[in-house]
Amino acid sequence: MLPRRALPLRLLDALLYSSAWLAAAAAAQTAAVLRGLPGGFGAAGWQAVALVFAVTLLTYNLDAALPFKHRQPVGTSGRKAWQHRHRWGLAALAGAAALGGAWLLLAGGWLHYLPLLLPLAALALGYSLPLLPWRGRWRAVREVPLLKVFLIGGVWAAVTVGLPALALHRPLAPLAPLAALLAQRFFLVSALAIVFDIRDFSRDRLTNLRTMPVVLGLGGAKAVALALLAISVAIGLGRGAPPLVVLLPSALAAWIIAVARDTRSDYFFALVADGALLMQAAVALAW
């Protein structure tokens, strides 16, 4: 029997592996967008922050709690082992997030935006659930070769930039700076999403899941990630964002990409790599 872990480590595991840390990063990035919009920190803005937190918590915990995930071997992954042990808790957390998100949608008057929100919901659910017809059978979007990272980047950008704009009734089209921010975030998150494909490289290669590291090799995947990050930096500087706000989190992201490998600890990916998204928001909010 394994020795019981110290309380601080158990709390850290719960924070990271329940996706609460990642949901906090999404909420913080939403708040950073609202900071640049007139009236952003009114009631509608804070409801958007809470909605993004709830939606992120729901999406990632629903993915972690899927039954087929718990028929897969955990190997040496502490994250997978924790999620196996707490799968019912993750399912309950996903359910609570769904109820909270539904209440926020109703209370915030989001129903008239339903035609815009339903495709986002379908993409988020289709990440793991077999909702997409592809080559003769239904597949999850993550199974489509090379699409996974761009799906994550697109949904993340649409949620953390688009939802604050909708909350304040500011469509993206007439707001070039906000559209540029959406593009900047898309490339940043897509670059970091490749890091998590590197984490899963050995397992994905065994299951023939054709992610970028599997198709291009680790070096090729890192080159693509750094190119996407460079595009994000160029867009950020081009739209007039303060250089420190762009360059500081991007330097951390570049270091994470450079040193990522599938043998690194779960804390590197869950705490540091996801933390790069939180740092990006924190720098923007503090500026």
N, C-alpha and C positions, 0 to 999 in steps of 0.2 A: 504493500500500500504506500502510495506517495505521501510524503509529509505535507501537512496543511500549510498553505502559503500564508505569509504575514498579511494582516488586514490591509495595509496600504497597497500591497500588490494586488490583492483581491479587488479592491475598489478601483484601481487603475485598469485591471482587466475588464471590469464591468463597464467602465467609462468608454474604453476603446472598442471592445468587441461587441457591445450592444449598439454601436454606431452613434451613441450620444455625442461623442467628440466630433464626428463627421457632421452630424446634424447641427452642432453648434457652429462649425465652420461655415456651413451653408447659410445659417441665420445671420452670422456676422457679416458675410459678404453681401447679403441682402440689406442689412443696416448700413453698410458702407455706400451702397448705391443710393439709398434714401437720403443719406447725409448730403449728397450733392443736388437734391431736388427740393425746390421750394415747398415747404409744408410737409417734408418727408417724415418728420418724427411726430406727426399727429396720430390720431387713433387708427386711421386707415393704414398708415405706415407700419405701426407696431403689430397690427393684425397680420400684415403681409409677412413680417419677420416670424411671427408665431406659426403661420401657415407653412412657411418654408421649412421651419424646424420639424413640424409634424409630418409633412410630406416626405422629407428625407428620412426621418426615423421609420416611417411606414415602409418605404421602398426597400431600404437596406435590410431591415429586420424580416420583412416578408421573404426576401431572397434567402436570408440565412436560415429561416425556419422551414423552407420547403422540404417535404418528406424525402425526396430523392437525394438531397444534400447529406442526409444523415445515414444513407446507405453507402456513402463513399468513405474510404479509409482516411483517417485523420493524419496518418503519417507522423511526422515530427512537429506538426503545426500546433502550437499552443492555442492559437486563435480558433482553429477548427475544433479542437478538443473542448474548449470552453463553450463554443456554440452548440456542440453536441450535448453537453451536460445541461445546458440551459435553454434547450430548444423550445420548451413550453413557455418559459418566461419570455423568450424573444417573440413567440407568437402572440402572447398576451400584450406585450409592448406594442407590437404592430397593430393589434386591435384597438388599443387605447389611442394610438396615434391616428388611426383611421377615424375613430369617433371624434377626437379633437379637431382633426382637419375638416370633417363634415360640418361640425358646429361652426367653425370659423368661416367656411364657405357660405353657409346660410346667414350667419350674423353679419358678415362683411359685404353682403350683396354681390357675391361673385357669380351667381347663377346666370346672369346675362352674358358672362364671358365663357359659358360652357362650351360653345363651339371651338374656342381656342384652347381650353383646358383639356378636353377629352383626348385629342391627339397626343398631348404630353403624357397623360395618364396611360394611354395605350402603349406608348414607347417605354415608359418606366416599367410597366407590368410585363411587357414583352421582352425585357432584358433577360429574364430567367424562364418565363412561362412560354410554352410552345404556341405562339399566336401568329407566327409568320409562315405562310406557305413558301417553301424553298426546296427546289429540286425533288418534287414528288412527295414531300411530307411536311408536317408542321414542325417548325423549329423555333427555338428562342433566338432573339436577335443576336445574342452573344455568340451564337454558333456560325453566323455568316462571316466568312473570312474577312479580316481586317476592318470590319465595321464597328466593332465593340467600342474602341476608344473614342471614335467620333460621335457615336450615340451618347456616351457618357458626357463628353464635352458639350454637345448640343443641348441635351436636356438640362444639364447643370447651368449653362449660361442662360437658357430660356427661363428657368425657374428663378435664379438669383438676380437676374437683370430685368427680365420681362414682367414678372409678377409685381415688383415694386412700381414699375411704370403703369401697369393696369390698375393697381390699388389707388394711384393718384390720378387715374384717368388721363394718362399721358401716353398715347400710342408711340411706338418706336419710330415710325416712318419720318415724322417731321423733326425728330430730335437726333441729329447726326452724332453729337457726342455720346448719347446713350447707345446708339447703334454701334458706334466704334468700341464702346466699352463691352458690349455683348460679344463682338468679334474677338477683342483682346482676351476675354475670359474663356471663350470657346477654345482658343489655341493653348492657353495656359493649362486648363483642366485636361484637354486632350493629351498634352505632353506628360502630365503627371499620371494620367490613366495608364500610359504605357509602362510606367514603373510597376504598377500592380500586375500587369501581364508578365513582367519580368519575375515578380514574386512567384507567380503560378507557372513559370516556364516548364519545369520538369513534369508537373502533373498534366499540363495542357499538351505537352509533346506525347505523353503516354496515351492520352485519350484522343489524339489527333484533332484537337481544337486549334484551328489555324489562326492564332493570334500573331501580332507582329514579331515578337521574339521567335516564335516557332517558324514563321515563314522567312524572316530576314536574318535570323540569328540575333544574339544579344547585342553585338556591335551595331548591326544595322538598325535594330529597334531603338537603341540609344541615339543614333545619328538622327533618326526621324524625330524623336522626342526633343532633342536639342534644336532641330530646325523649327519645330512648332513653337518652342519656347522663344526662339529668336523672333519669329513673326509676332508673337504676343508682345514682346518688348518693343518692337518697331511700331506696332499699332498704339501701344500705350504712350510712347514718347511722341508719336505723331499727332495724337489727339490733345497733347498739351498737358498730360498728367505730370505732377512733380516727379523729376527723375528718381529721387530716393524712393518714392512710393512704388515705382515700377521696378527699379533695379535691385533693391534690397531683397524682396521676396523672390525675384527671378534668379538672383545669385544663389539663394538657398535651393531653389528648384533645380538649378543646373548642377549643383553639388550632389543633390539626391539622385538625379539621373545618372551622373557619372559613376557613383559608387554603388548603385543598386545591383544586386545579384540575388538569385533565388535562395541562396544559403544564409542570407541575413536574417536577423531575428524578427519575429512578428512585431516587436515594439518599434523597430526601425520603420516599418511600413505603416503601422496603425498610428503611431505617435508622431513620428517625424515627417513622413511623406504626407499624411493627411494634415499634419500641423502646418505645412507650408501654405495650405489654403487659408487656415485661420490666421497665420502671420500676415498674409497678403491683405486680409480684411482689417487686421489690427493696425497695420501701418497706415492704411487709407483712413481709418477712423481717427487715428491719433494726429494726423497731419493737420 
